């Protein structure tokens, strides 16, 4: 299994609502129609509804959405890239110009770790989440930073187990694209009773960058993926 995450900025002349409407109402359908070539086994769009800094950490640059694409293996991801060179693939890429700011479009493989709660299944409808996006400061090693993030996430899970359904950590994988703009994303699926992220869901190291996101996520069901 290979999971790829991509961060998106909306086109500057669009509101977030217009960006989401076009993405969900048009572009997603184009992508799902091509899934016999892409081979996604999971496809999730996480739309940013609110973004809050996490002082004393420095602010991480805001963005409008991050999407998750899961492939059965690396070979399937390679075949998806080949499809993008075909006329239909190029049409899909050209459609991105209708709603995306292509100056910021980072995409990276990611290792997903379940920190606490139930394993991931298929989320139906609109799912509410919170996410903490983290980027390590200058001079901090990747392994050292990830270890500190894992420690934080596990401690948070122990202290706040009653308020979430699951807590997941994503860490980017090394690849040809170079260093990812983030070093970790902690995603939290809250219970229905949890209406706001607790103050402890934040990063307190001034050397690093952090951003707390309120998300609404939509996932393609197995039937729309052709599974």
Number of C-alpha atoms within 10 A of each C-alpha: 12 18 24 18 20 17 19 21 19 24 19 11 10 15 13 19 12 14 22 20 13 18 20 14 11 12 19 16 13 17 17 18 14 18 17 13 18 24 21 27 20 19 22 18 22 24 24 21 16 13 19 15 19 23 16 15 21 20 19 20 12 18 15 22 21 20 18 20 20 21 20 14 14 12 12 18 22 12 13 20 14 13 16 16 12 11 10 13 20 12 13 17 14 10 16 16 12 15 23 20 16 13 9 13 12 16 18 23 21 24 16 16 14 16 21 19 16 13 12 11 7 13 13 11 12 12 14 19 24 24 24 22 25 28 23 22 16 8 7 11 10 13 10 10 18 18 11 10 21 16 12 16 19 16 13 16 20 11 10 13 16 13 19 19 16 20 26 21 23 20 22 21 16 12 10 7 10 9 13 18 17 19 21 24 22 24 22 26 20 21 15 10 9 12 10 11 17 10 8 11 18 22 23 15 15 14 15 20 24 29 23 25 24 20 25 18 20 20 19 19 17 13 7 12 19 13 12
